[in-house]
Amino acid sequence: MPAITTYTKPLTAEQVTRLKGVLQDGCYTFEAKPYCLYAASKNKLNVLVYEKGPKVLVQGKETEDFVTNVLEPLILGVAELGYEEVHHPEMYEPHIGVDESGKGDFFGPLVIAGVYVDADVARKLRELGVVDSKKISSDAKISQLAAAIRSVAGLRWEVVQINPTKYNELYSKFGNLNRLLAWGHATSIESLVVKVPDCPRALSDQFANPTVLQRALRSKGCEIELIQRTKAESDPAVAAASILARDAFVKWLDQNGSRFEIELPKGVSSVVKENARRIFDKAGRPGLATVAKMHFKTASEVCGDFLPTNFDNSDGFSSKEVLADSKDTGI
């Protein structure tokens, strides 16, 4: 199993104070860092305690040793690292995990991936070092892990990729990003249930309105138990799904930027707006709509118009809107 080089854990206020004392006694070097209550380093280890949470982030080659020998026994009072199967047996029981990529990015598709795991597959994913894609900054690493995930024996996966042209069309029908997202999640789960009909449950991150995804599943006649919770990415199936979704999203950006000879950056930064304006100058609104999500404020700012508001706000989901060219399946 690859060495653990990053670790995050919520802390109580009392634990924050106690950890600082332990670091001071250990002759760590302290420095000010943005958004941190304090940050300390020693040798090849960095310990950052963030205001939000609060939570601790441990990074470096000595992470596993620090967590096992200092953080857990002296601060947390529990031994969890390396004992996930004991403390969280549900992660190793048969289930589907779903996650998405591209939801907050102006350029590119919305990609929803689902992954089915059992105990053997979950262990293999842990051995590969599969974690939430948001913790992996390298696109090359995402690509490497995605290939490894797809090769795991016994794993089943499904990717629903809604490219910008189809995304803009479906958004105008759904009139709500959460309902469109729920449709994508439900489509991914439904397809995996066909492949693994005895799968007992599916896990996703918490929707703002949990009933949206539940209704989407019911509309497809999918009766699988659905669990929604915050930080679902800690689950190996959801983490693997997040990497497959991110990999498809990044590859699409790379492949389609060449059409306009303009990079399609992630996010909604000033660079994104500048490049969107260049595409608009070249190809107008129709051209921009082939690579961007046009309900974003960035689109109206670039195109100099206003966003339509007359969307259908009904709660219905139609399976007729599932198009073959929006799906990529794998076994």
C-alpha positions as CSV (number, residue, x, y, z in Angstrom):
1,M,0.0,0.0,0.0
2,P,1.4,3.5,-0.9
3,A,2.6,5.5,2.1
4,I,0.1,8.0,3.4
5,T,1.3,11.5,2.7
6,T,-1.7,13.6,3.6
7,Y,-4.3,13.3,6.4
8,T,-7.2,15.5,7.5
9,K,-9.3,15.4,10.7
10,P,-11.8,17.7,12.5
11,L,-10.6,18.9,15.9
12,T,-12.4,20.3,18.9
13,A,-11.2,23.7,20.4
14,E,-9.6,21.8,23.2
15,Q,-7.8,19.5,20.8
16,V,-6.5,22.5,18.9
17,T,-4.9,23.9,22.0
18,R,-3.5,20.6,23.1
19,L,-2.0,19.9,19.6
20,K,-0.2,23.3,19.6
21,G,1.4,22.5,23.0
22,V,2.6,19.1,21.7
23,L,4.1,20.7,18.6
24,Q,5.8,23.4,20.7
25,D,7.2,20.7,23.0
26,G,8.4,18.8,19.9
27,C,10.4,21.9,18.7
28,Y,8.3,22.4,15.6
29,T,8.8,25.7,13.6
30,F,5.7,27.8,13.6
31,E,4.7,30.3,10.8
32,A,1.7,32.3,9.9
33,K,-0.4,31.0,7.0
34,P,-3.7,32.2,5.5
35,Y,-6.9,30.8,7.1
36,C,-4.8,28.9,9.7
37,L,-5.0,29.2,13.5
38,Y,-1.4,28.0,13.3
39,A,1.0,26.1,11.0
40,A,4.1,24.2,12.1
41,S,6.8,22.1,10.3
42,K,9.6,19.8,11.2
43,N,11.9,17.8,8.9
44,K,9.6,16.4,6.2
45,L,6.3,17.1,7.9
46,N,3.8,20.0,7.8
47,V,0.9,20.4,10.3
48,L,-1.7,23.0,9.5
49,V,-4.7,23.7,11.8
50,Y,-7.4,25.6,9.9
51,E,-9.9,28.1,11.4
52,K,-12.8,26.6,9.5
53,G,-13.9,23.5,11.3
54,P,-11.4,23.7,13.0
55,K,-9.5,20.8,11.3
56,V,-5.9,19.6,11.1
57,L,-4.1,18.9,7.8
58,V,-1.0,16.8,8.0
59,Q,1.3,16.6,5.0
60,G,4.6,15.0,4.1
61,K,6.5,11.7,4.1
62,E,6.3,11.4,7.8
63,T,2.5,11.8,7.9
64,E,1.6,8.2,8.8
65,D,4.1,8.1,11.6
66,F,2.9,11.4,13.1
67,V,-0.8,10.4,12.9
68,T,-0.2,6.9,14.4
69,N,2.3,7.9,17.2
70,V,1.3,11.5,18.0
71,L,-2.0,12.7,16.7
72,E,-4.1,9.7,17.5
73,P,-2.8,8.7,20.9
74,L,-2.1,12.2,22.3
75,I,-4.8,14.3,20.7
76,L,-7.6,12.3,19.2
77,G,-7.6,9.4,21.7
78,V,-8.5,6.8,19.1
79,A,-6.6,4.6,16.7
80,E,-8.3,4.8,13.3
81,L,-5.6,5.0,10.7
82,G,-5.2,1.5,9.2
83,Y,-8.4,0.3,11.0
84,E,-11.0,1.7,8.6
85,E,-12.5,-1.8,8.1
86,V,-13.0,-2.1,11.8
87,H,-14.4,1.3,12.5
88,H,-16.4,1.7,9.2
89,P,-17.5,-1.8,8.1
90,E,-20.2,-0.3,5.8
91,M,-17.5,1.0,3.5
92,Y,-16.5,-2.7,2.7
93,E,-20.0,-4.0,2.2
94,P,-21.5,-4.2,-1.3
95,H,-22.7,-0.8,-2.4
96,I,-22.7,1.9,-5.2
97,G,-21.0,5.2,-4.7
98,V,-21.7,8.2,-7.0
99,D,-20.1,11.6,-7.4
100,E,-19.8,14.4,-10.0
101,S,-17.3,16.7,-11.6
102,G,-17.7,20.0,-13.6
103,K,-20.7,21.2,-11.6
104,G,-19.0,24.5,-10.7
105,D,-16.9,24.9,-13.8
106,F,-18.0,27.3,-16.6
107,F,-16.3,25.3,-19.3
108,G,-16.9,21.6,-20.0
109,P,-19.4,18.9,-19.3
110,L,-21.2,17.8,-16.2
111,V,-19.9,14.3,-15.5
112,I,-21.5,11.9,-13.0
113,A,-19.8,8.6,-12.2
114,G,-21.0,5.6,-10.3
115,V,-18.8,2.8,-8.9
116,Y,-19.9,-0.5,-7.4
117,V,-17.7,-2.2,-4.8
118,D,-17.6,-5.2,-2.5
119,A,-15.1,-5.9,0.3
120,D,-12.3,-7.1,-2.1
121,V,-12.7,-4.1,-4.4
122,A,-12.9,-1.6,-1.6
123,R,-9.6,-3.0,-0.2
124,K,-8.0,-2.8,-3.6
125,L,-9.0,0.8,-4.0
126,R,-7.5,1.6,-0.6
127,E,-4.3,-0.1,-1.7
128,L,-4.2,2.0,-4.9
129,G,-4.4,5.2,-2.8
130,V,-7.8,6.2,-4.1
131,V,-9.1,9.3,-2.3
132,D,-11.5,12.1,-3.1
133,S,-10.4,13.7,-6.4
134,K,-10.5,17.2,-4.8
135,K,-7.4,16.1,-2.7
136,I,-5.5,15.4,-5.9
137,S,-4.2,18.5,-7.7
138,S,-2.4,16.7,-10.6
139,D,-4.4,15.9,-13.7
140,A,-1.8,13.3,-14.6
141,K,-2.3,11.6,-11.2
142,I,-6.1,11.6,-11.7
143,S,-5.6,9.9,-15.1
144,Q,-3.3,7.3,-13.7
145,L,-5.6,6.5,-10.8
146,A,-8.7,6.4,-13.2
147,A,-6.9,3.8,-15.4
148,A,-6.0,1.7,-12.3
149,I,-9.6,1.9,-11.0
150,R,-11.1,0.7,-14.3
151,S,-8.8,-2.3,-14.2
152,V,-9.8,-3.5,-10.7
153,A,-11.3,-7.0,-11.0
154,G,-14.9,-7.1,-9.8
155,L,-15.4,-3.3,-9.9
156,R,-18.3,-2.0,-12.0
157,W,-18.5,1.6,-13.1
158,E,-20.7,3.9,-15.1
159,V,-20.1,7.4,-16.4
160,V,-22.9,9.8,-17.5
161,Q,-21.2,12.7,-19.4
162,I,-23.5,15.6,-20.3
163,N,-21.5,17.7,-22.8
164,P,-22.2,21.5,-22.9
165,T,-24.6,21.5,-25.9
166,K,-26.8,18.8,-24.4
167,Y,-26.3,20.2,-20.9
168,N,-27.7,23.6,-21.9
169,E,-30.7,21.9,-23.6
170,L,-31.4,19.8,-20.5
171,Y,-30.9,22.6,-18.1
172,S,-33.6,24.6,-19.9
173,K,-35.9,21.6,-19.5
174,F,-35.1,20.9,-15.8
175,G,-34.8,24.6,-14.9
176,N,-32.7,23.7,-11.9
177,L,-29.2,22.4,-11.5
178,N,-30.0,20.2,-8.6
179,R,-32.7,18.4,-10.5
180,L,-30.4,17.9,-13.5
181,L,-27.7,16.6,-11.2
182,A,-30.1,14.3,-9.5
183,W,-31.2,12.9,-12.9
184,G,-27.5,12.2,-13.7
185,H,-27.0,10.5,-10.4
186,A,-30.1,8.4,-10.8
187,T,-29.1,7.4,-14.3
188,S,-25.7,6.2,-13.2
189,I,-27.2,4.3,-10.2
190,E,-29.9,2.8,-12.4
191,S,-27.4,1.5,-15.0
192,L,-25.2,-0.1,-12.3
193,V,-28.2,-1.8,-10.7
194,V,-28.8,-3.5,-14.0
195,K,-25.3,-4.8,-13.9
196,V,-25.4,-5.7,-10.2
197,P,-29.1,-6.3,-9.5
198,D,-28.5,-7.6,-5.9
199,C,-26.7,-4.4,-4.8
200,P,-28.5,-3.4,-1.6
201,R,-27.7,0.4,-1.4
202,A,-26.2,3.5,-3.0
203,L,-24.3,6.3,-1.4
204,S,-24.0,9.9,-2.5
205,D,-23.1,13.3,-1.1
206,Q,-25.9,15.1,0.6
207,F,-28.2,17.1,-1.7
208,A,-29.5,20.4,-0.5
209,N,-32.9,18.9,-0.8
210,P,-32.6,15.1,-0.3
211,T,-36.0,14.4,-1.8
212,V,-34.8,15.5,-5.3
213,L,-32.5,12.5,-5.8
214,Q,-35.0,10.2,-4.2
215,R,-37.7,11.3,-6.6
216,A,-35.3,10.9,-9.5
217,L,-34.7,7.3,-8.6
218,R,-38.4,6.6,-8.1
219,S,-39.2,8.0,-11.5
220,K,-36.9,5.4,-13.0
221,G,-38.4,2.6,-11.0
222,C,-35.2,2.1,-9.1
223,E,-36.0,0.9,-5.6
224,I,-32.4,0.6,-4.2
225,E,-31.8,2.0,-0.7
226,L,-30.3,5.5,-1.0
227,I,-28.1,7.0,1.6
228,Q,-27.0,10.7,1.4
229,R,-24.5,12.2,3.8
230,T,-21.9,14.9,3.9
231,K,-18.3,14.1,3.2
232,A,-19.4,10.9,1.4
233,E,-16.1,11.1,-0.5
234,S,-14.4,9.4,2.4
235,D,-16.1,6.2,1.2
236,P,-13.9,4.2,-1.3
237,A,-16.7,3.8,-3.9
238,V,-17.6,7.5,-3.8
239,A,-13.9,8.4,-3.9
240,A,-13.4,6.2,-7.0
241,A,-16.4,7.7,-8.6
242,S,-15.1,11.2,-8.0
243,I,-11.8,10.3,-9.8
244,L,-13.5,8.7,-12.8
245,A,-15.8,11.7,-13.2
246,R,-12.9,14.2,-12.8
247,D,-10.8,12.2,-15.4
248,A,-13.6,12.4,-18.0
249,F,-14.1,16.1,-17.3
250,V,-10.4,17.0,-17.6
251,K,-10.0,14.9,-20.8
252,W,-12.9,16.7,-22.4
253,L,-11.4,20.1,-21.6
254,D,-8.1,19.1,-23.1
255,Q,-9.6,17.6,-26.3
256,N,-12.1,20.4,-27.0
257,G,-10.0,23.5,-26.3
258,S,-8.1,22.8,-29.5
259,R,-11.2,23.4,-31.6
260,F,-10.8,27.1,-30.9
261,E,-7.1,27.0,-30.2
262,I,-8.0,28.5,-26.8
263,E,-7.4,26.8,-23.5
264,L,-10.6,25.8,-21.5
265,P,-9.5,26.5,-17.9
266,K,-11.3,25.0,-14.9
267,G,-13.4,27.0,-12.5
268,V,-14.9,30.5,-13.0
269,S,-11.8,32.7,-12.7
270,S,-10.9,35.9,-14.6
271,V,-8.9,33.7,-17.0
272,V,-12.0,31.7,-17.7
273,K,-13.9,34.9,-18.5
274,E,-11.1,36.2,-20.7
275,N,-11.0,33.0,-22.7
276,A,-14.8,32.8,-22.9
277,R,-14.7,36.3,-24.4
278,R,-12.2,35.2,-27.0
279,I,-14.4,32.3,-28.0
280,F,-17.4,34.5,-28.2
281,D,-15.5,36.9,-30.4
282,K,-14.6,34.1,-32.7
283,A,-17.8,32.0,-32.8
284,G,-20.6,34.0,-31.1
285,R,-23.0,32.8,-28.5
286,P,-23.7,29.5,-30.4
287,G,-20.0,28.6,-30.5
288,L,-19.6,29.4,-26.8
289,A,-22.6,27.3,-26.0
290,T,-20.8,24.2,-27.4
291,V,-18.1,24.4,-24.7
292,A,-19.7,26.3,-21.8
293,K,-22.6,26.2,-19.3
294,M,-24.7,29.1,-20.5
295,H,-26.8,29.6,-17.3
296,F,-23.7,30.8,-15.5
297,K,-23.4,34.5,-14.8
298,T,-20.1,34.5,-16.8
299,A,-22.1,33.7,-20.0
300,S,-24.3,36.8,-19.6
301,E,-21.3,39.0,-18.8
302,V,-19.4,37.7,-21.9
303,C,-22.4,37.8,-24.2
304,G,-23.8,41.1,-22.9
305,D,-27.3,39.8,-22.4
306,F,-29.5,38.5,-19.6
307,L,-30.1,34.9,-18.5
308,P,-33.6,33.4,-19.3
309,T,-35.8,32.8,-16.3
310,N,-38.8,31.1,-17.7
311,F,-37.7,27.6,-16.8
312,D,-40.1,24.8,-16.1
313,N,-40.0,24.2,-12.4
314,S,-41.9,21.0,-12.3
315,D,-40.6,18.1,-10.3
316,G,-40.9,15.5,-13.0
317,F,-38.0,13.5,-14.5
318,S,-38.4,11.9,-17.9
319,S,-36.3,8.8,-18.9
320,K,-36.9,9.9,-22.5
321,E,-34.3,12.6,-21.9
322,V,-31.6,9.9,-21.5
323,L,-29.6,10.1,-24.7
324,A,-27.2,7.5,-25.9
325,D,-24.6,10.0,-26.8
326,S,-24.5,11.4,-23.3
327,K,-23.5,8.1,-21.7
328,D,-20.2,6.2,-21.5
329,T,-20.4,2.8,-19.8
330,G,-17.7,0.4,-18.6
331,I,-17.4,-3.0,-16.9
